[in-house]
Amino acid sequence: VERSAGGDRLGPAGVLELFRTGRAKTRSDVVRLTGLGRGTVSQRLDGLTEAGLLVSDGEGVSTGGRPPRRFAFHSSHGVFLVGDMRAHHIHAAVTNLEGAVLAERMLSIDVAAGPRPILDQLIAGLEELLGGLGRSPIEVRGIGVAVPGPVEFATGRVISPPIMIGWDRFDIPGHFAASYSCPVLVDKDANAMAFGEHRWCWPDHPEMLMVEVGTGIGSGVVIAGRLYRGAFGAAGDIGHIPYGPGEGSGEEPTCRCGNVGCIEAYAGGWAIARDLRKLGHNVNQTADVVTLLRLRHPDVTALIRHAARIIGVAISDAVNILNPSLVVIGGELALADEPLLAGIREVVYRRSLPLATRDLQITVSQLGGAAGVIGLALMLGDRAFAPELIDEQLGFRP
Ligand SMILES: [Zn+2]
């Protein structure tokens, strides 16, 4: 809460935020942190408790006299449904209102089958998970979907996606509206990962770049502690930065986006799979590349080292433009850990400006495969508990 000393103008939403972020546990904490009078604080706490947003959480430590009553954000007062989609699978999960995963499942898909069958499969999978938890669809407070393609964030539509054949401009939120009345948000996969990783693991790095190295290559940009989506949602699409001499040289690989010579066309999981097939390996998708990687096959290690240097060039460009203090590498191929990270580090530290690399950390994702679902749930939390919504719901007018 940025407006701590807001006097009586700090409404219930501001007080709720103190509990949601774990900064307050008792009425005295709120008085101390906000400067509101004790009577006003009690009024806010009563309103939030009656609305089911706070719960009594036992008693705290007494400093003489009656022990103070403790409060906590009511994280089980509803659930979020999330689906983190890639080309060949969806990580489906039910979370509580703080983003903790309550139940999850991997669904196999082919994203090119188009939106309707895949979203219906996702809905069915999520409803089975809900049922298994003994929760009902009316408890769903928000639905989040991450997709491997560019998303116009305001409308939740995928726009001219390279691999999501048949999804162009499909109304994903509208598809859920037939069965659910809660808010539905859609974002690109790297944004969901960046949001989760930043909020849970690196809140002290307000300038962070999360790079997803999976089947494709993308990034999520955090600036001043907030996810930066650009004008329409396309920010961070580093996979399609050109690498090498450019069009017309005749040696450039064709990318899934239709251009030639993109970073991804050399270094994405699909491109590495293509190069492994040329070497006689039986690989179809990124998961097969990961299998060879686990076996430490020298062919795949060599290709990953090569890919790392190319990805490093794109990251060093981004580092020069954005000057993050932290670059986090995630995605399926991030488990290649050493060859990938070493190659990226070498290029970024060599090519970026000294001031841009001063104290720059480059590391692998802490949340791993869970970053996307956690990020979606946390985004939904921010939307469901947006200050203006909560204040309005509780009849507070500043
Ligand atoms: Zn491309």
Residues whose N, C-alpha, C, O or C-beta is under 5 A from the ligand:
A	BS01	ZN	G239 H240 C255 R256 C257 N259 C262
